Amino acid sequence: MPPLADSGKRTLARIIDMILVGIVVLLLTWAFGVSAYTFDSERTEVGRSLAQSFIAAVLYIAYDTFMMTRSGQTLGKKWLGLRVANLENGATPSVQTMLIRSLVLWVPFAFCCACIWTAVSGGWSFFDKPYKQGLHDKAAKTVVVSTG
């Protein structure tokens, strides 16, 4: 199996992916008139934020699952020379494995505590021994490795 990826590179790849998918989420929610907050002179409405969270969760999960079952890489990982691999044998993860990994990462992100969950789940890799796994990696039994 290739060497394990540097946690800093993993974080940068995740930030790149979050920005790319985040732009699509913003464009879609704007196009459909869905937003987290609506202000007018008499009230503030926050009820539609659930729809925006749902769109974000679906897009992030679909992006991660689709991209990584093809090659083990999202665009961010590809650009930084990283890929996700099965812990057991280094192979590209199956759809089921990537779906588990994506659900653990993105459902709490979209519906609960985006910044805190991302920091905890992904940040776990900075301290995890011996495989540098994030919590989402542990759930799916995957690792992130260097390709170059």
C-alpha positions as CSV (number, residue, x, y, z in Angstrom):
1,M,0.0,0.0,0.0
2,P,1.3,3.5,-0.7
3,P,2.3,5.7,2.2
4,L,-0.4,7.3,4.3
5,A,-1.3,10.9,3.4
6,D,-0.2,13.9,5.3
7,S,-3.1,15.2,7.5
8,G,-2.4,18.8,6.4
9,K,-2.8,17.8,2.7
10,R,-5.9,15.9,3.5
11,T,-7.4,19.0,5.1
12,L,-6.5,21.2,2.2
13,A,-8.0,18.7,-0.2
14,R,-11.2,18.7,1.9
15,I,-11.3,22.5,1.9
16,I,-11.0,22.6,-1.9
17,D,-13.9,20.1,-2.3
18,M,-16.0,22.0,0.2
19,I,-15.6,25.2,-1.8
20,L,-16.3,23.5,-5.1
21,V,-19.5,21.7,-3.9
22,G,-20.4,24.8,-1.8
23,I,-20.5,26.9,-4.9
24,V,-22.9,24.4,-6.5
25,V,-25.1,24.4,-3.4
26,L,-25.3,28.2,-3.3
27,L,-26.2,28.4,-7.0
28,L,-28.9,25.7,-6.7
29,T,-30.4,27.1,-3.6
30,W,-30.4,30.6,-5.1
31,A,-31.9,29.3,-8.3
32,F,-34.7,27.5,-6.4
33,G,-35.2,30.4,-4.0
34,V,-34.1,28.3,-0.9
35,S,-32.1,30.1,1.7
36,A,-31.3,29.8,5.3
37,Y,-32.7,33.2,6.2
38,T,-35.3,35.6,4.9
39,F,-35.5,39.1,6.1
40,D,-38.2,41.7,5.7
41,S,-39.2,44.7,7.6
42,E,-41.4,42.8,10.1
43,R,-39.8,39.4,10.6
44,T,-37.0,37.1,10.1
45,E,-37.7,33.6,8.7
46,V,-35.4,30.6,9.3
47,G,-37.7,27.8,8.4
48,R,-36.3,27.1,4.9
49,S,-32.8,26.3,6.1
50,L,-33.8,22.7,6.3
51,A,-34.2,22.6,2.6
52,Q,-30.8,24.2,2.1
53,S,-29.2,21.7,4.5
54,F,-30.9,18.8,2.6
55,I,-29.6,20.0,-0.7
56,A,-26.1,20.4,0.7
57,A,-26.1,17.0,2.3
58,V,-27.3,15.3,-0.9
59,L,-24.8,17.1,-3.1
60,Y,-21.8,16.5,-0.8
61,I,-22.7,12.8,-0.3
62,A,-23.3,12.3,-4.0
63,Y,-20.0,14.1,-5.0
64,D,-17.9,12.1,-2.5
65,T,-19.5,8.8,-3.3
66,F,-19.5,9.2,-7.1
67,M,-16.0,10.6,-7.4
68,M,-14.3,8.2,-5.0
69,T,-15.9,5.0,-6.2
70,R,-14.4,5.8,-9.6
71,S,-10.8,6.4,-8.6
72,G,-10.6,6.9,-4.9
73,Q,-10.3,10.7,-5.5
74,T,-12.3,13.8,-5.4
75,L,-11.0,16.8,-7.4
76,G,-9.2,18.1,-4.3
77,K,-7.6,14.8,-3.6
78,K,-6.6,14.4,-7.2
79,W,-5.0,17.8,-7.4
80,L,-3.0,17.1,-4.2
81,G,-1.9,13.6,-5.1
82,L,-4.1,11.7,-2.6
83,R,-6.7,8.9,-2.8
84,V,-9.0,6.9,-0.5
85,A,-8.2,3.2,-0.2
86,N,-9.7,0.3,1.7
87,L,-7.7,-0.3,4.9
88,E,-7.7,-4.0,4.4
89,N,-6.2,-4.2,0.9
90,G,-5.5,-0.7,-0.6
91,A,-8.2,-1.1,-3.3
92,T,-10.5,1.6,-4.4
93,P,-13.5,1.5,-2.0
94,S,-16.9,0.1,-3.2
95,V,-20.0,2.3,-3.5
96,Q,-21.3,0.9,-0.1
97,T,-18.0,1.7,1.6
98,M,-17.9,5.3,0.2
99,L,-21.6,5.8,1.0
100,I,-20.9,5.0,4.7
101,R,-17.8,7.2,4.7
102,S,-19.8,10.1,3.1
103,L,-22.8,9.8,5.3
104,V,-20.7,9.9,8.5
105,L,-18.9,13.0,7.3
106,W,-21.7,15.0,5.6
107,V,-25.0,14.3,7.5
108,P,-23.8,15.9,10.7
109,F,-22.1,18.6,8.7
110,A,-25.2,19.6,6.8
111,F,-27.8,19.3,9.6
112,C,-26.1,20.0,12.8
113,C,-22.7,21.4,13.5
114,A,-20.8,22.0,10.2
115,C,-17.6,23.5,11.5
116,I,-17.3,21.6,14.7
117,W,-18.1,18.2,13.1
118,T,-15.7,18.8,10.2
119,A,-12.9,19.7,12.6
120,V,-13.6,16.7,14.9
121,S,-14.1,14.1,12.2
122,G,-11.3,15.2,9.8
123,G,-9.1,16.5,12.6
124,W,-9.1,13.1,14.1
125,S,-6.5,12.1,11.5
126,F,-3.9,14.4,13.0
127,F,-3.8,12.3,16.2
128,D,-4.9,8.9,15.1
129,K,-2.3,6.1,15.2
130,P,-1.3,4.1,13.3
131,Y,-3.5,4.9,10.2
132,K,-4.2,8.6,10.4
133,Q,-7.9,8.0,10.0
134,G,-10.7,10.5,10.4
135,L,-13.8,9.3,12.1
136,H,-15.4,8.8,8.7
137,D,-12.5,6.6,7.7
138,K,-12.9,4.5,10.8
139,A,-16.6,4.0,10.1
140,A,-15.8,2.9,6.5
141,K,-12.5,1.1,7.2
142,T,-10.6,3.3,4.8
143,V,-7.4,5.3,4.8
144,V,-6.1,8.2,2.7
145,V,-2.9,7.5,0.9
146,S,-0.4,9.5,-1.2
147,T,-0.3,8.8,-4.9
148,G,2.8,10.7,-5.7
